[in-house]
Amino acid sequence: MASSPCGNSNFDSGLEIKTRSVEQTLIPLVSQITTLINHKDKPKKSERTLTAVHKVGQAVNVAVGRFVAVGEAIAVENQELKDEMGQACFEARRAGDAIAQLTDVGSSLSCQSDGHVTVFSDRTGMVKAARLLLSSVTKVLVLADRIVIKQIITSRNKVLVTLDHLERVSTFQEFVQIFSQFGNEMVEFAHLTGDRQNDLKDEKKKARMAAARAVLEKCTMMLLTASKTCLRHPDCESARINKDAVFHRMRCALEQVIEIVTEARICGENKVLPASIYNGIKDFKSTVECLRENLYSLSPQSVSSQLEALVERTEDFTDSAYTSHEQRQAILSLCQLARQDTQQLVHAWVEASVNAKEATEDMEVAILKTCQSISDLRRELHKVAAGRASDLLKVQGEQLPLRALKAAGAEGNLEAVAEFSRTLSEQKEQLVETCRLLCHVSGTEPLEITCIHAEETFHVIGPQIISAAQTLALHPSSKIAKENLEVFCEAWESQLCDMALLLREISDVFEGRRGDKRPYLSLPRPGKHSANLKTAKAVKLDAEEQTSMAKLGLELRLLSSDMDTELEKWEEPEHDIVRQSQSLASMAYNMYLFTRGEGLLKTTLDLFHQAEVLSDEGLQLCSSLRTFATQLVDEEKPVVMTEMEKLVALCQQLQMGAKTPVQGKTATFQKVDSSIQMTRSILAVVLSIIPFCNRKYKSERSSLGSPQDWREKLDASTPVKEEGALNSKNTNGFGVKSLEQNMAVLNLLESK
């Protein structure tokens, strides 16, 4: 983040807020200052207005005092930043005092003949004080942010040192001792980077951080078994290759994390995303549509060249050995159609430039046809990539090569291992190429980054599985070699699950549905849920517990994603059943993130509170289902009522379990496991009834004649909700103007 010197008159010109925590700290302050400066520009004020201004000014000064106290404490703990932090804190305190003085009613009172008093007339002084305050506070926040980055770098350095020790150990005893230390350091690093990932505003950086952290998470278990195998069989070349690949991948992931948090480029490397067809089509359509406004913004040759560059990228599809003849012909035909429509556009464009000097009707038709043909090309490419991915996932679901490799390795059959390794290598190449195609049509840069991560993961894990299988075939009686192969196969299966979710998110973006979850803000607030806060200790899951929770968490994510898909089919998005089911899916997704050490739920207490809120929402859904059942004919009611009874029982069990206090690490972990399993069961029941309700809802709605009639019929049999409860459900806690808007107000005032 850059910030200007305090005296710079263009304070916001270099301001770039990169983390949400810094932004959310600044926004209230900017809002209060804007309130002070942006009051009605009248020379005389009533006593009531003066008092209000005085209170805001004093509140700003008090808040600054508290903020500066924290900054000064940070300076004491970090001597290398002491001078810079001290100067920034001094300037912030001085600015706060200036604002308090300018808004002090006592000093500004000057009795007038008409009985009115004037508020601060030194608007220039107020603007200067405000800018000084924002500049100094931002500098304090920047320095504090540097300390966070320093903590991450220090943690990474500790991990790297221990990683080097692990790589050189020669005895099991030494390995066990060092790996224990390594595990603790990785947990610390995971928490620091997880918090940083959640705090980042840039979605591309968040996606890259998530990819790097996923590598570290999966590689930790691989490192354990690969190292143990190498220690058990020190002369085995395949075991050494297997281990070296894990260590290399972990080091690359650690460097990527540091590159993201420091915004540095390793060895001057300038990493950019590969040019995707989706972005090419988006840019081409934008170029074509801009011709309506300005015929002379670019030349006809440049538009034709832009299209040819776009068509060239489709060769990743047409040159693939796995693309069918029909698909290849469809893509080539659409490319040719796009060329023809572009040529017609160029012709109409030239005529308009010579004669009409503005876009003609013929040109408008040519623009529409060109945009339509390029959109049809995008649709066909998405169809090919998504269809290829779906087919591959079905084949991979059978896990035939993995099972065969395990069996052949356990039998010591090197020839069979070599044969099935070739099969796995071919499947790996198909998956790598499919990820590349998905990247072309993903639709957003974060999803492009996730596609690239999936491609790299398959490319690396495939050979690692083969080397692990070769080691087992050479030592078929080795338990550790067998365990090692299992771990790498599980990593492959986990990446396939991630790819299935990725495919669904890409399809959501293509079809215009939201591609990611809305956070459900339901964390405990001070003064509430005090029973849990007093009887339990807030803790985080360690690396081992997160690993054991990974599969259960993934099932939760799949269920919540399936529910989102079903709810998208409802034509009445504000229906109670839809709204409450969406809340359940969103909360379940938060719980999934918790199993990965990410998201809004930081500790076990957060998770248990989330479980309570989820159970309450589930019981409200039961009430809506009961109301819905009253609209059904007699033979249909039992279907809804039976599922509703199951849901009530599960929600009550989850609620009781979440409220039951536990002591000790084992009991806490069991409670976490139980809460997530119960949540999974709740989602499964809801998912089973949602499609039935949707079908019956559509049928009933058509018989009623309109959605309004249906809603009125439901409302007539539904108790009236309290206005406060309704409002609280739909309230977003971040209702303040954006920082950029407020900064624009300050600049405007100063210019006046």
N, C-alpha and C positions, 0 to 999 in steps of 0.2 A: 504494500500500500504506500502510496506517495502522499505527502502532505506538504503544503507550502510553508515557508517561514511565517512567523506570526505577523510580521508587518506587511506581508504581501497583500496587495489590493485585490488580487484575483485568487482568493483562498481556495475556491472549489475547482479551479482549472486543473489541478493535479490530483484532486481527491478521487480515490478509487477504493471503495469499500469491498474487501474480498471475503469477509466472514460475516455471518449473520449476527454473531454476538456483538461485534463492534457496531454494526448497523443498529441493532436494537438498543444499544446503550446510547447512541447518538440521537436517534429519532425523537425520544421524549424531550431531550434537551433542546433540540432544534425547534420542536413544536412550541415549547414554552417561550423561547426567545422570539419566535415569529409572532406569538400572541402579544408580546410586549411591544414589538416594533409596529405591528400591523393593526394597531387600534385606530379607531376613526380619527381622521386628521382634522380635529377641531381644536382651536386654541384654548377653549375653556372646557373644563370637565366638572361634573358633579362630584360631590364628596364620595358617593358610592363607587363611582368609577375609579377615583383616585385610590380608594382603599383596595379595590380589586387588583389594580396595577401594582400597588405596593406589596400585596400578598404574593403575587406571582414573582416579583423581583426578589423578595426575601426567600421564597421557596427555591429559586434558582441558586441563590447564594449558599443556602444550607446544603443543597444537593451537591454543589461543587465542593464544599468543604469536606463532605463525606468521601467524595470521589478522590479528592487530593490526598486524603489520609491513607486511602488504599494504595495510591500511587507511590507515596513516600515510603510506605511499608515495603513495597516491592523493590524500591531503590535500595533500601537497607540490605535486603537479601541478595541483591544482584549488583555487586560493586562496579562491574564493568559498564553499567548503565546509570550509575548514580548521578553523574553530572548532568547528563541529558534529561533524565527523569526529574531531577530536582529543579532544573530550569523550567521545564514544561509545567510542573506542579506550581511553581512560583507564579508563572504567567496566568495560569488558570485561576489561582486564588485572587490575583490582582484584578483580573477581569470580573470575577464574581463579585468582589467588593465594589467595583465600579458600577456594576448593574444595580446592586443593592442601594448604593448612594443615589444613583440617578432616579430610582423609583421610590426613594424615601419621601413619604408624604410630609413629614415634618420639615425637611429641608427645602421642599419644593413649594410649600404653601406661601403664597404671597397674596394677601387679601386684596380683592378688587372692590371697586365701588359698587358693583352690582351684586356682591356677595358670593360670587363664584371664585374658584381657585384654578390655577393652571397646573397641568401635569408637566413632566420634564419637557422642556422646549428644545433641549440639545439633542435633536434626533441624530445628528452626525456623530455625537459622542456615544449614543446608544449603539448605533450600527458598528462603530469601531470596537466598542467593548464586546459586543456580541461576536464579531469576527475573531477578535483575539481569544475569546473564550472557546469558541469552536475549534480554532486552530490549535490551541494548547491542549484541550481535552483530546482532540484527535491524535495529537502527538503522543500523549500519555498512552492512549489505546494502542497506537502503533508499536510503541516500545514494549508494552505488555505482551503484544502479539509476537514480537521478536523473542520474548522469553519462552513462549509456548513452542515456537519453532526450535529454539535452542534445546528445550527439553526433549523434543522428538529426535533431534540430531544426536544428542547425548545418549539417548536410549538406543538408537540405531548403532552407534559406535560400540556400546557395550555388547549388543547382540553379535556384531561382526567379530569382535575379539573372541567371544566364547565360541562362535562358529568356527573360527580358525583352530581353536583348541580341540573342538570336537572332531575336526577333520584329521587331526594328527594323532589322536589317541591310539594306543596299541593294546590296551587291556580292557576287559569288561568293567572291572571295578572303577577304573578311571573314567570310562565312558558314562557309567551310571551317575557318578558324582557330578560330572560336568553337565550332563544333559538335564539334571535336576535344576541346576543354576540357569541353564539355557531356557528351560520352560518358564521359570519365573520372570526372566527378562523379556521373553516373548509376550507374556501376559501383560506386562507393563507397556510394552510397545503397542500391543493390540488396543489397549484402552486409550492411549494417547492418540493414536492414528484414527481410531474409531470416532473419538470426539471431534477431531479435526475434520474428518470426512463429513460428519453431520453439520459442521459449522460452515463449510465452504458454500459460497453462493454460486460459483461457476459449476454448472452441471457437468461439463466435460471433465473438469478436474475431479469432481466427485466420482464420476464413472471410472476414471483412471485409478483413483485411490482405491475404490472398491475392488477393481481387478487385481491390483497389487496385493491388497490385503487378503483376497481370496487365495492367491498363490501361496502366500505365507501360511495361511490357515491349513491348506491341504498338504503343503510340503513338510510341515512340522511332523506329522505322523509318518510320512514317507521317509523323512530323514532318520527317524528313530529305527524303523525296521530295516532300511537300506544299510545303515551303519552297523547294526547288530549282525546282519547277514555277512557283511564284509569282514567284521571281526571274527565271526565263526568260521569263515572260509577265506582266509587272507590271500590265498594263491589263486582265487577264482577271478578271472579277467572280467566276466560278465557282471559279477557282483561289484567290482570296482567301478565299471562303467556306469552301472545303475546308481551307485552312491554319488559319483562325481556329478552326474546330471542333476541330482537333487540339490546339491550344494551350489552349483552354478545358478540354478533357477532362483534359489532363495536370495542369493547375492544380487541378482538382477532386480528382483522385486523390492529389496531393501533400497537399492539405488533409485528406483522409480518413485518410491514414497518420498525420498529426500528431494528429488527433482521437482516433485509437485509442491511440496511445502515451501521450498526455497525459490521456486520459479527459476531454477538454474538449468542449464543444458549440459549434460555430461559430455566432456571432451569437445565442446563446441557444437555438438550435434543439434540440428534443428529438426525436431520431429514434427511432422504434419500428417494429418489423416490422408489416406489415399483418396483420390478423386472418385466419389461415388456417382452412380448414374442418377440417383434421386436428386442430389444437389445440382447436377448438370441440367436435368430437366427443369428444376425449379428456376435456375438462373436463366435458362433459355426462354422459358415462358415469360419471365419478368422482362427480359430484353424485348421480346416481341410486343408485349402489351404496352411498353413504354413508347412505342412508335406512335400510339394514338396522340400523345402529348407533344412529341417532338420528332419530326421526320428526319432531322439532321443530327440527332444525338450520336449516330454511328453510321458506318457504311454498310451497304448490302453485302459486301464481301465478308465483313466481320461476322454477320449473322449466319451466313452459309458456313463459314469456318467453325463457328461455335457448334452448329448442328453436326458437322462432320466429326468433331472431337467427341461429341456425345455418342454418335453412332459407333465410333471406334471402341468405346468402352463396352458396348454390348458384345464385343468379341469374347469376353469372359463367359458369356452364355452360349453363343453360337459355336465357338471353338471347343467347347467341352465335349469330351467323349460320352458323358452321361446325359447330354441333352438329346431328346428324341428327335427324329426327323421332322415330325409334325410341329414340334415346338420351335425348332430351328427355322423352319419355313415361315411360321407365323411371325417370328421376330424380324426376319429379313424383309418380309412383306410390309410390316408396319414401319420399318426404317425407310423403305423405299417410298411409302406413302408420305412420310414426314418430309422427305426430300422434295417430292413433287409439290406438296402444299407450301413448302418454304420458297420454292422457285416461283410459284404463283404470287406469293406475298411480295417477293423481290420485284416482280414485274409490276404489280399494282403500286408498289412503293415508288419505283422510278417514275411512273406516270404521274403519281400524285405530287412528287417533288418538282416535276417540270411544269405541270399545268395548274394544279389546285393549290399548291403550297401548304396543304393540310390533308389529313387523312380523309379519303373518299369512302363512299359506301362499298365499293369493290374491295378496297383495302381492308375495311372492317370485316367483311366476309372472309377475306384471306387470313386475317389475324385469328378469327374464331376457328377456322378450319385447321390452321397450323397448331394452335393450342390443343384442339381436340385430338389430332393425330398423335401428338407427343404424349398426351395423357393416356391414350390407348396403348401406346408403347410401354409406358410405365406400368399400366395394369397387367399387361401380358408378362412383363419381366417379373413382377411381384408374384403372379400366378405360378410361373416356372420355379422361382426360388423357393416359395413357400411349399409348393407341391413336392419338390425334391427333398426338402428338409423333413416334411411330414412322412414321406415314404421311407427315408433313411431311419428316422426315429422308430418307426414300426419294426423295421428289420433289426435294428440294434436292440430293441426291447427283448428279443429272444435270447440275446447274449450267447449265441452259439460259439463264436470264436473264443470268447473268454472261457467258457466252460471247457471247450476242447483243449485249450492251452493248459488250464489247471490240471485236467486229467492226464494229458500227455506228460506234463512236468512231473506229476506225482508218480508216474510209471517209469520215469527216467528215459522216455522215448525221445531222443534228440531229433530223429527224422520227422516224427509227428509234430514236434514243437516247431521245426523249421517250416513245415507245410502250413500249419495254422497261423504261424507268424506272417506268412505271405498274405493269407486271407485278411488278417487284422490290418496289415499295412495297406491293403487295397481299400478297406473300409475307412481307415484313417484318412487316406487321400480324398475319398469322397466327402467325408465330413469337413475336411479342411477347405475343399473347394466350395462346398455348400455354404459354409460360414462366410466365404468371400462373396458369394452371390447375395446372401442375406444382407451383408454390409452395403451392397449397392442399393438395396431397396428399403433399408431400415427406417429412413424417414427423419431421424434425429441424430445429432452428433453423439450424445451419450449412448444410444443404441449401437451406433457404428463402432464406438470404442468397445462395447461389450462383445460385438461380433468378432472384432480383432482379437480380443482376449480369448474367446472360445476357439478361434482358429489356432492361435499359438498353443493353447492348452492341449488340443487334440494332437497337434504336430509334435509336442514334446512327450506326452504321456504314452503315445503309441509305442515308440521305441523303448521306453522305460518298462512297459509291460513285457515286451519281448525279451529284454535282458534279464528281467526277474524270472521269466519262465525258463530261460536257458540255465540260469543258476539252479533252479529247482530240479531241472532235468539232470544236471550234473551231480546234484546231491539230493536225490528223491526222499531220503529219510530225514532231511533237515526240517525241523518244525519252524525254525525262524525263516528259512527260505520260502516255505509255504505261506507263512503269515505275511511275508513281504509281498509276494505275488497277490495275495488277497487285498492288501492295502492299495496297491496300484490299480487293481481291477475296480475297487470301490470308487477310486478317484475318477476313473473313466465313466462309471455309471452316474456319478454325481454330476459330471459335466454334461452328460446326456440330458439329465433332468433340467439343468440350467438352460440347455439349448431349447428344450421344449417350452420353457417359460419365456425365453427370448423370442421364439417364434410367435407366441401368443401376443406378446407386447408389440411386436412389429405389425402384426395383423390389426391390433387395436388402433395403432397410429394410422395405418393405411385406410381403415374404415371410418376414421374420424372419432373413434372412442378414446377416452383418456388412457394414456399409456402407462401411467403410474398411479400409485395409491395416494389418496388424500390422507394426511396425518390426522389421527383422531386424538385431539388434545384433551386428555382426561387424567393428567397426572395429579397426584395428591397435592392438596394445598395446605399450608400451615393452619392448624386449628381444626382440621377435619380428619376423620379416620384416625383419631388419636389412639384408639385401642391397639391397632396394628403397629403404630409407630412406637408405642411404649413396650410392647411385648416381644417385638422382633427386631433384629438388627438388619439394617440395609446393607446387602452385600451384592457383589457381582459374580457371575459364573466364571470359573477359571477355565483355562484352555481345555482341560480334560473334560469338564462338564459340558462345555460348548460342543465338543466333538461328539459326545454321547447324545446330545440333544439335536444334532444336525439333521438326522433323518426325520425325526418327529416334527421339527420345525419346517422342513421342506414339505412334508405332507400338509401342514397347516397352510403354507403358502399356495400349494396347488389347489386346495379346497377353496381358499378365499378368491383365487383367480377364477376358478370354475363358477363360483357364485356371482362374481362380477359379470362374467359372460352371460349367465342366465338372466341377470337383472337388466342387462342392456336390451333384452328382447321385450321388456315391458314398454308399452306405449304411453303409460302414465307414470313418469319418473317420480312424481310427488306422492304417489300412493303410500300409505303408511307401511304396508308390507315391504315395499321396495326400499323406502327410506331406512326402516329399521334393519332390514337385511344388509343394506350397504354399510350401516354402522358396525354390524357384527363382523362383516368381512374386513373392514378397515382395522378394527381392533385386533382381529386375529392376525392380520398382517403385521401390526406392531409387535405382537407377541412372537411372531416368526423372526422379526429383526432382532428381538431381544436374544434369541438363541444364537445369533451371530455376533452378539456384542455391539449391535448398532441400534439406531433409531432413538425414539423418545424415552423408552423404558430403560433406565440406566441400572436399577438395582432390583433385587427380588421383591422389595416392598412395592416398587412401581408396578411390577408384573402382577402381584396379588391384588393391588387396587384395580388394575385394568381388568382382571378377572371378575371382580365384584361389579364393575360398571357393565361389563359384557353380559353378566348374568341378569342384571336389571333390564338391559335392553332386550335380552332374549325373552324375559317374562312379559315385557310390553308387546313384543312380537306375538306372543301367545294370545294376548288380549285381542290384537288385530285379527289373528287367525280365527278366533272364536266369533268375532263380529262377521268376518268373511263367511264363516260356515253357515250363519243364519240366512245368507242369501241363496244357499244351495238347496237343491231338491233332496228329499229324504235319503235316497240311495247314495248320494254323493257325500253327505255329511260325515259318515264314519271315516272316510279317508283322511280328511283334515283333522277331525277330532282325535284320531289315533296318534297321528304324528305330533299333534299339539300336546297330548298327554306325555309323550316321550320327551318332548322339548321342555315341558315344565319340570319334570323329574330331573333332567340333566342340569338345567339352570339352577335348581335348588341345591343339587349336590355341589356344583361349582361354587355357589355362593357360600355354602357352609364350609367347604374346604378352604376357600380363600380367607375366611374370617377366623379359622381355627389357628391359634398361635402355636408356633413350633420353636424349638431350641436346638441348636447344633447344626453343623454343616450338612450332615447326612439327612436329617429330617427336613431341612430347608430345601435341599435338592429334590427329595422325594415329593415335597409339596409343589415345587416348580413342575416336575414331571407330571404329576397328577392334574395340575391346572391346565397344562397344555393338552394333555390327552383328553380331558373333559371338554375343552374348547373344540378340539378336533371332532369329537362326537356330536357336539351341538351343531357345528357347521354341516356335518354329514346329514343330519336330520333335516335342517333347513333346506339344504340343497335337494333333498329328495322330494320336498313338498312344493318348492317354488315353481317348477315347470307346470305342475297340475293346477296350481292357483292361477297362473298366468293364462292357461287355456280356458279355465272356467270364467276368469275375469273378462277375457275377450268375448266369450260367448254371451255372458250376461250383459256386457256393455252394448253389444250390437242389438240385443233384444230391448234394451232400455232406450236406445236411439241416440244417445250422446254421452260422452264422458261426464258432463256436468250432471246429468240425471243419475248416473251411477254413483258419483261422489255424494250427491244429495241424499241418495238412498242409504249409503253407508253412514253419512253424518247423522241421519235421523235416528240411527240405532246405536250411535257411539256417544259415550259421555263427553261433555264439553271439557276440553283441557284447560288447565290454568294458563293464563297468558304468560306469566313469568316463566313457567317450565318450558313452554313452547319457545319463547325467546332465547332462553339459555341454551337450548339445543342447537339453535342456528347462529349463535354468536361467535364471531371470529375475534380472537383476542388482539389481533393486530389491525386495529381500525384507524391508526394514525396515518397522516399523509406520508408519502414516501420522502426519503431524505432528499432526493434530487429536486422534488417540487419545492420543498422548503428552502433549499439552497437557492433556487431560482428566485424565490420571493425576496431573499436577502439582497441578491444582486440587483434586482429591480429597484428596491428601496434606495440602495446606495446610489444607483444611477440617477434617481430623482433628486 
